[in-house]
Structure formats: structure tokens, C-alpha cells
């Protein structure tokens, strides 16, 4: 969006919201595909290893969390959206600079990650699993909104194409 081809993207008869959503959906599809490949890789490694497998012990270890599978999936989905949007915000912040755009984008991502990680330490709930996942989902939704609005604002008002 912010390099030479960005001029063509920004001249299309679509809004900034549509550009961000299209990029988000593309990133989300690749993210979901990478999760699927990761899970398949773990399963292949697990079933091809020659060690003796104790499936009952594995099931006993995993079974308390199986009923929360939908909560895991929702948390993973929402955190993926927040992660992708944080990258887009970092790229948008980096393009505000005339020199060293890539370095500034990487620095912006590092700063955002440190600040969010530090703030998340104070709001961590470790007593109840449902509450912990629920607060993480709410946090990621809130952060997604901030990342989206920041990216939208920069894309709408501060575009600096080279």
C-alpha cells in the first residue's frame, strides 16, 4: 500500500476501510492456513515417532481443556486479527518517515509489542481459565479496534508515497 504500487491501490474507487479489510482478510487466510499446517505437522511428527505412545495419558492431560476448544479457536482467531492489524499499524507508522521507513516500521512494532506486553501484565487473570481467555479476547478486540483506527487514520490523512 505504501510503496510504488500503493499509488495504484489508492487510486482505485474503494475506500480506505475496504483496502484495510481486504489486506486483513488476505493476512487472516494465510494465518489460518499456517495454523492448519502447524497442527498437521505436529500430528505427523507425533504419529511417525517410534516411541511408545501412551494415548490414555495424553487424553487425560488434554481432556479437561477439550470442552474449551471453541474458546481456544475464538481466542486464536481474535488474536490473529489483532496481530495482523498491529503489523499494518507498524507499517503505517513507518511510512510516516522520509528516511529508513522499514527500520521505523520495525521499531514501531517493537515498541507497540513492548507497551502492550507491559500493560497486559497488570490485567492478567490466572484464577479461572474462562475468565483468562475471555479477558484476552476482549483485550484483543479492543486492541484490534485501536490498531484498525490508527491504520485508517494514517492511510486516510497521512499517506506519504515515494
Buried (B, 14 or more C-beta within 10 A) or exposed (E): BBEEEBEEBBEEEEEBEEBBEEBBEEBBEEBEEEBEEEEEEEEEEEEEEEEEEEEEEEEEEEEEEEEBEEBEEBBBBBBBBBBBBBBBBBBBBBBBBEEEBEEBBBBBBEEBEEEBEEEEEEEEEEEEEEEBBBBBBEBBBEBBEBBBEBBBEBBEEEBEEE
